[in-house]
Amino acid sequence: MVFRKASCRDIQEILKIIEEAKVSISELGIDQWQNGYPNRQILEDDISNGNSYVLLKDNIIIGTVAIIFGNENAYETIYDGQWLSNKDYATLHRIAIHSDHKGFGFASVVYNEAKRICLNSGIHGIRIDTHEGNIPMQRSLSKSGFEYCGIVFLEDGSKRLAYESLF
């Protein structure tokens, strides 16, 4: 297993994984990651900003995530709960695992690698959000040590369940 920063040459594989994830989410009957988000430009921006990472198994990309350091505007106000800490944190966005590799714990590998990167940067917390209908993601987060903290609203007004992990 290799976890590394993504490069421009990875964009096609990242796009395939994201498109598969969009289909899976749509099949759950929820509107997360629909209507053109995330798109190629966002993923290319993640790469050019140094925020995009990929997980490889046998030299094949099987997962992707954006790790963003700094405050997330949507997380400034949390409802029906509270964050575990007020310290600096990183945010995970656009995490997806190739459909052929779901259910084998690879999301946990991504979370653990993200934690390692954070620790190397002196950060001891990760925040992430997901749609209330995305039960598989909620289970994955809970299994990986994330705690449900409350509700946040994205810039477009979409409601999301907020999670945090301290380490």
N, C-alpha and C positions, 0 to 999 in steps of 0.2 A: 504494500500500500504506500502510495506517495500522496502527500497533500502539499500543494504548491500554489504560488500566485499564478493566475491565469495570464495568458498572453494573447495577442491578436490572433495567432494561429489556432487558438482553441474556440473561437467564437461559434463556428458551425456546430461543434459538439455540444457546447453550452446551450445554444438555441434549440437543438433537438431535445435535450433533457427538459428544458423549460416548456417547450410545446407539449411534450408528453405529460408533464405535470399539469398543464392547463386542462388537458383532456380529462385527466383523473379527477381534478377538482370539479370540473363541470359535471362529471358523472355522479358526484356527491350531491348535485343539485344546488350548489352555492355559486355566488358570483365573484368570489375571490379569483384574481388573476385572469379575469375575462376582459373583454372590451379593449384588447390591444396592450395590456400591461401584464408582465414586463415585455418590452419590445427590444429589438436589436440595438437601438440607440442607447437605451438605459444600460444594457449589458456591456456595450462597448465603452460607455462612460465609466462603468464599474472597473473595467480593465484598465483604461487610461488613468484613472484616479488611484490605481493600486489597491482597490478594495475587493477585487474578484479573485476567488480561489477555486481550485478544482481538486477533486479526489480521484486518483487513478488506481485501478486494479489491473495488474498485468499490462501496464502501459496504455490502458483504455480509460478515458474519462467516464466515471460513473456517477459523479456528484458535483454540485456547484453551490457556491454560497458567496454572498457579499458580506464582508466584515467591515463595519464602518465605525471609526473612533470619533468620539465627540457626542454632544447632546443631540438627541432626536427631538425635533419640535413637537411631534405628535405625542411625545411622552411627558411633556411638561405638566400636563394635568391628567390625573388618573382618577377614575370614578369607582365607587363601590369597592375600595381597597386602597392599598398603598404599596409603593416600591419597597423592596427589602433594605435598600440603602440609598443614601444621597450622594455616594461617592462616584467618581468617574466610572464610565462603563463603555462597552462597545455594543453595537446593535447588529444583529444578524438579519439580513434581508435576502430574499430570493433564493432560499435553500431548496434544492431539489435533488432527488436521487433517480437515476435511470430506472425505468419501469422493470427491467429485467433483474434489478438488484434490490428492489424494495423488500422489506421484511427480513433482511439479514443483518440488521444492526449498523448499516453504513451511515445512517444519519447520526448515530451516537459517535461514530468515528469523526464525523465532521464537527460535531459539537466539541468533542475533546480536543481536536486540533485547533479549533477557534479559541478554546480556553488557553491552550499552550501559547498561542500567538499573543493573546491578551497578557498573560503573565510575563512574557518576554518584554512587553511594553509597559509593565508596571500597573496594569489594569486588572482588577479582581472581580469584575462583574460583567455579565452579558444580559442584555434585554432583547426580547423578540415578541412579536405579536402574530396572531392568526385569527382567521374567521371563526366565529362561534360554531359554524357547521362543519369545520374541518377537524373532525374527531380523530382521524389518524395522526394529524400533526399534534394535536393536544396530547395524545397518548405518548407520542415520541418524545415530546418535551418533558412530560412528567417522568418517563422512564429514564431520561438523561439528567435528572436532578434539577430541572427548572420548576419553579414554584409559580402557581397562578397568583397574580397580584391585583388584578382588577380590570377595568375597561378603559380603553383609550379610543380616541376618534382620530382618524387620518385627516389629512388636509381636505380631502373631498367629502368629509363627513361620515365615512364608513366606520362602523363600529368594529372594534377588534378586541380580542382577549389578550391581555398583556401578561407576560411571563418574565421571570428574572432568575438568574443563577449566580450565586456568589461562590468564590473559590479562593 
